[in-house]
Amino acid sequence: MGAVTLVLVSLITFGLLHLTPGDPAQVAAGPDADEAAVDAARQRLGLDRSLVVQYASWAGNLLRGDLGTSFVQNRAVLDMILERLPVTLSLVGLSLVVSLLIALPLGVLAATRRDTILDRGAVLWASTGIALPDFFLGLLLVLAFAIHLGWFPATGFVPLGENPGLWLTHLVLPAVTLGTTVAAELTRHIRASLSDVLELDYVRTARAKGIGGSRVVLKHAMRNAALPVMTVFGIQLARLLGGTVIVEQIFNLPGIGQLIVASIFQRDLPVILGMGVFIASMVLVVNLLVDISYGWLNPKVRT
């Protein structure tokens, strides 16, 4: 099924790229190139062949682990992706930490204190966080904490191995930007799932036996409530991989999201196709890990 998904992603991406205006050969030849130079570039890049032959050639190379060579930089696409991947993974990982630090305590408190001010405030915050666009929140954070207060840098990236402190300070605002929406969605689902579980008979029996409230929640209820939440968590993690495209542009982070945008403007077809397949593969891996987690959370699912 994963192979079919990758084929469909590559076919759709390939088709959309050839429907959009612009000539990759013109970009590769240069803005001042004459018609002869453009034709030579088209022949050199293999763009003079039929679309079926172009796709078959690219797919054949993909089966050998070759994502192609960039039209613009004349570098292997896989090398370009791996060069920028640590930036995106740093951003996604820190965003997940931010989202869990917010969503777990807030969702549990809202579920255990239904119809209180805390519960209504959590629901209001979750609804606002879901509706708030990433780019708008990112610009607000830059304006408040980078420009006016000067607490964090507005743009740029420092590798973790070079300076861990600067690495963290450069990623705080982007991570909060991405993590807030994810935290809002997770908060809502944690609250709803845990609230349902707390109404079940076995939870009432545990409370009747005198087991403390926090122990009932953490030991008995949370594990069963986590099953639907894990599904949402997997979806949100896949969404984070796509959300980095906008956030990396706002904060000028040299990750794979910025590479995608630059490649689209440059009509660098191999890079765009390679990125599409690479991100789709990462999403499939995330979905596989979520499926595996079901068996760990609920032994009945293993059968």
C-alpha positions as CSV (number, residue, x, y, z in Angstrom):
1,M,0.0,0.0,0.0
2,G,2.9,2.3,0.8
3,A,4.4,1.7,-2.7
4,V,1.1,2.6,-4.3
5,T,0.9,5.8,-2.3
6,L,4.4,6.8,-3.4
7,V,3.5,6.1,-7.0
8,L,0.4,8.2,-6.8
9,V,2.2,11.1,-5.1
10,S,4.9,11.0,-7.8
11,L,2.4,10.9,-10.7
12,I,0.3,13.7,-9.3
13,T,3.3,15.9,-8.6
14,F,4.8,15.2,-12.0
15,G,1.5,16.0,-13.7
16,L,1.0,19.3,-11.8
17,L,4.5,20.4,-12.5
18,H,4.0,20.1,-16.2
19,L,0.7,21.9,-16.0
20,T,2.1,25.0,-14.3
21,P,3.4,27.8,-16.5
22,G,7.2,28.3,-17.0
23,D,10.0,26.6,-18.8
24,P,12.7,24.8,-16.8
25,A,15.0,24.9,-19.8
26,Q,14.7,28.7,-19.8
27,V,15.6,28.9,-16.1
28,A,18.6,26.5,-16.6
29,A,19.9,28.4,-19.6
30,G,19.7,31.8,-17.9
31,P,17.4,34.8,-18.3
32,D,19.5,36.3,-21.2
33,A,19.8,33.0,-23.2
34,D,18.7,33.0,-26.8
35,E,16.4,30.3,-28.3
36,A,19.3,28.1,-29.4
37,A,20.7,28.0,-25.9
38,V,17.3,27.2,-24.4
39,D,16.9,24.3,-26.9
40,A,20.3,23.0,-26.0
41,A,19.5,23.2,-22.3
42,R,16.2,21.4,-23.0
43,Q,18.0,18.6,-24.8
44,R,20.7,18.4,-22.1
45,L,18.1,18.0,-19.4
46,G,16.0,15.5,-21.3
47,L,13.0,17.8,-21.5
48,D,12.7,17.3,-25.2
49,R,11.4,13.7,-24.6
50,S,7.8,12.8,-24.1
51,L,6.3,13.0,-20.6
52,V,5.9,9.3,-20.4
53,V,9.6,8.7,-21.2
54,Q,10.6,11.4,-18.7
55,Y,8.6,9.9,-15.9
56,A,9.7,6.3,-16.7
57,S,13.3,7.4,-16.7
58,W,12.9,9.3,-13.3
59,A,11.0,6.4,-11.8
60,G,13.7,3.9,-12.9
61,N,16.4,6.0,-11.2
62,L,14.2,6.2,-8.1
63,L,14.1,2.4,-7.8
64,R,17.9,2.5,-7.7
65,G,17.8,5.1,-4.9
66,D,18.6,8.0,-7.2
67,L,16.3,11.0,-6.8
68,G,17.9,12.8,-9.7
69,T,20.1,15.7,-10.2
70,S,19.1,19.4,-9.7
71,F,18.7,21.4,-12.9
72,V,19.8,24.5,-11.2
73,Q,22.6,23.5,-8.9
74,N,23.7,20.3,-10.7
75,R,23.9,18.4,-7.5
76,A,22.3,15.1,-6.4
77,V,18.8,15.8,-5.0
78,L,19.3,13.4,-2.1
79,D,22.4,15.2,-1.0
80,M,20.6,18.5,-1.1
81,I,17.7,17.0,1.1
82,L,20.1,15.4,3.6
83,E,22.0,18.7,3.9
84,R,18.9,20.6,5.0
85,L,17.1,17.8,6.8
86,P,18.7,18.4,10.2
87,V,17.2,21.9,10.3
88,T,13.7,20.7,9.6
89,L,13.9,17.8,12.0
90,S,15.2,20.1,14.7
91,L,12.2,22.4,14.1
92,V,9.7,19.5,14.0
93,G,11.1,17.8,17.1
94,L,11.1,21.0,19.2
95,S,7.6,21.8,18.0
96,L,6.4,18.4,19.2
97,V,8.0,19.1,22.6
98,V,6.2,22.5,22.8
99,S,2.9,20.9,21.8
100,L,3.1,18.1,24.3
101,L,4.1,20.4,27.2
102,I,1.0,22.4,26.5
103,A,-1.5,19.8,25.5
104,L,-1.0,17.1,28.0
105,P,-1.5,19.0,31.3
106,L,-4.1,21.3,29.8
107,G,-6.1,18.4,28.3
108,V,-6.0,16.3,31.5
109,L,-6.9,19.3,33.7
110,A,-9.9,20.1,31.4
111,A,-11.1,16.5,31.4
112,T,-10.9,16.1,35.2
113,R,-12.5,19.4,35.9
114,R,-15.4,19.4,33.5
115,D,-17.7,22.5,33.3
116,T,-15.3,24.7,35.3
117,I,-13.7,27.9,34.3
118,L,-10.5,26.0,33.6
119,D,-12.3,23.6,31.3
120,R,-14.1,26.4,29.4
121,G,-10.8,28.4,29.1
122,A,-9.0,25.3,27.7
123,V,-11.8,24.8,25.1
124,L,-11.7,28.5,24.2
125,W,-7.9,28.4,23.8
126,A,-8.0,25.2,21.7
127,S,-10.6,26.7,19.4
128,T,-8.6,29.8,19.0
129,G,-5.3,27.9,18.4
130,I,-6.8,25.8,15.7
131,A,-8.3,28.8,13.9
132,L,-5.1,30.8,14.1
133,P,-2.9,30.6,10.9
134,D,0.7,29.7,11.4
135,F,2.0,32.6,9.3
136,F,0.0,35.1,11.3
137,L,1.1,33.7,14.7
138,G,4.7,33.6,13.5
139,L,4.6,37.3,12.5
140,L,3.0,38.2,15.8
141,L,5.7,36.4,17.7
142,V,8.5,38.1,15.7
143,L,7.0,41.5,16.3
144,A,6.5,40.9,20.0
145,F,9.5,38.8,21.1
146,A,12.1,39.6,18.5
147,I,11.6,43.2,17.5
148,H,10.0,44.9,20.5
149,L,11.5,42.8,23.4
150,G,14.6,41.5,21.7
151,W,14.4,38.2,23.6
152,F,14.9,35.9,20.6
153,P,16.4,36.3,17.1
154,A,13.9,36.8,14.3
155,T,15.6,34.8,11.6
156,G,18.5,32.4,11.0
157,F,19.7,29.0,12.3
158,V,22.8,27.8,14.2
159,P,23.6,24.0,14.1
160,L,23.2,22.2,17.4
161,G,26.8,20.9,17.3
162,E,28.2,24.4,16.8
163,N,26.3,26.2,19.7
164,P,23.4,24.4,21.5
165,G,22.3,27.7,23.2
166,L,22.1,29.6,20.0
167,W,20.5,26.6,18.3
168,L,17.7,26.7,20.9
169,T,17.1,30.4,20.9
170,H,16.9,30.5,17.1
171,L,14.2,27.7,17.1
172,V,12.1,28.9,20.0
173,L,9.8,31.2,18.0
174,P,9.4,28.9,15.0
175,A,8.7,25.9,17.3
176,V,6.1,27.8,19.3
177,T,4.5,28.9,16.0
178,L,4.2,25.3,14.7
179,G,3.6,23.7,18.1
180,T,0.7,26.0,19.1
181,T,-1.7,24.7,16.5
182,V,-0.7,21.1,17.2
183,A,-1.1,21.7,20.9
184,A,-4.6,23.2,20.4
185,E,-5.8,20.2,18.4
186,L,-4.3,17.7,20.9
187,T,-5.8,19.5,23.8
188,R,-9.2,19.2,22.4
189,H,-8.9,15.5,21.7
190,I,-7.2,14.6,25.0
191,R,-10.0,16.4,26.8
192,A,-12.7,14.6,24.8
193,S,-11.2,11.1,24.9
194,L,-10.2,11.3,28.6
195,S,-13.6,12.6,29.6
196,D,-15.3,9.6,27.9
197,V,-13.0,7.1,29.6
198,L,-13.5,8.7,33.1
199,E,-17.2,7.9,32.7
200,L,-16.7,4.2,32.2
201,D,-17.6,1.6,34.9
202,Y,-14.1,0.4,35.6
203,V,-12.9,3.9,36.5
204,R,-15.9,4.3,38.8
205,T,-15.0,1.0,40.4
206,A,-11.4,2.0,40.9
207,R,-12.6,5.2,42.6
208,A,-15.0,3.3,44.8
209,K,-12.1,1.1,46.0
210,G,-10.4,4.3,47.3
211,I,-7.7,4.7,44.6
212,G,-6.6,8.3,44.4
213,G,-7.9,10.5,41.6
214,S,-4.5,11.2,40.0
215,R,-3.6,7.5,40.1
216,V,-6.9,6.6,38.5
217,V,-6.3,9.1,35.7
218,L,-2.6,8.3,35.1
219,K,-2.6,4.5,35.5
220,H,-6.1,3.4,34.5
221,A,-7.7,6.0,32.2
222,M,-4.8,7.6,30.3
223,R,-3.7,4.5,28.5
224,N,-7.2,3.8,27.1
225,A,-7.8,7.4,26.3
226,A,-4.5,7.6,24.3
227,L,-5.7,5.4,21.4
228,P,-7.7,8.0,19.6
229,V,-5.3,10.7,20.6
230,M,-2.4,8.8,18.9
231,T,-4.3,8.8,15.6
232,V,-4.6,12.6,15.9
233,F,-1.0,12.9,17.0
234,G,0.1,11.0,13.8
235,I,-1.9,13.3,11.6
236,Q,-0.5,16.4,13.3
237,L,3.0,15.1,13.0
238,A,2.5,14.7,9.3
239,R,1.0,18.2,9.2
240,L,4.1,19.6,10.9
241,L,6.2,18.3,8.0
242,G,4.1,20.3,5.6
243,G,3.8,23.3,7.9
244,T,7.6,23.9,7.9
245,V,7.3,25.2,4.4
246,I,5.7,28.5,5.6
247,V,7.4,28.8,8.9
248,E,10.9,28.3,7.4
249,Q,10.2,31.1,5.0
250,I,9.1,33.4,7.8
251,F,12.1,32.7,10.0
252,N,14.6,32.2,7.2
253,L,15.5,28.7,8.3
254,P,17.5,26.7,5.7
255,G,15.4,23.5,5.9
256,I,13.6,21.4,3.3
257,G,10.6,23.7,3.4
258,Q,12.7,26.6,2.1
259,L,14.3,24.2,-0.5
260,I,10.8,23.3,-1.8
261,V,9.8,27.0,-2.2
262,A,13.1,27.9,-4.0
263,S,12.8,24.9,-6.3
264,I,9.2,25.8,-7.3
265,F,10.3,29.3,-8.2
266,Q,13.3,28.0,-10.2
267,R,11.2,25.2,-11.8
268,D,13.8,22.7,-10.6
269,L,11.7,19.6,-11.4
270,P,14.0,16.8,-10.0
271,V,14.2,18.6,-6.6
272,I,10.4,19.1,-6.4
273,L,9.7,15.5,-7.4
274,G,12.3,14.1,-5.0
275,M,11.0,16.3,-2.1
276,G,7.5,15.0,-2.8
277,V,8.5,11.4,-2.6
278,F,10.8,12.0,0.4
279,I,8.1,13.8,2.4
280,A,5.5,11.1,1.5
281,S,7.9,8.4,2.7
282,M,8.3,10.2,6.0
283,V,4.6,10.4,6.4
284,L,4.2,6.7,5.7
285,V,6.8,6.0,8.4
286,V,5.0,8.1,10.9
287,N,1.7,6.3,10.1
288,L,3.5,3.0,10.6
289,L,4.8,4.0,14.0
290,V,1.4,5.1,15.0
291,D,-0.1,1.7,14.1
292,I,2.6,0.0,16.0
293,S,1.9,2.2,19.1
294,Y,-1.7,0.9,19.1
295,G,-0.5,-2.6,20.0
296,W,1.7,-1.2,22.8
297,L,-1.2,0.8,24.3
298,N,-3.8,-1.9,23.9
299,P,-2.8,-5.6,23.9
300,K,-6.1,-6.5,22.3
301,V,-5.2,-4.7,19.1
302,R,-2.1,-7.0,18.6
303,T,-4.4,-9.9,17.6
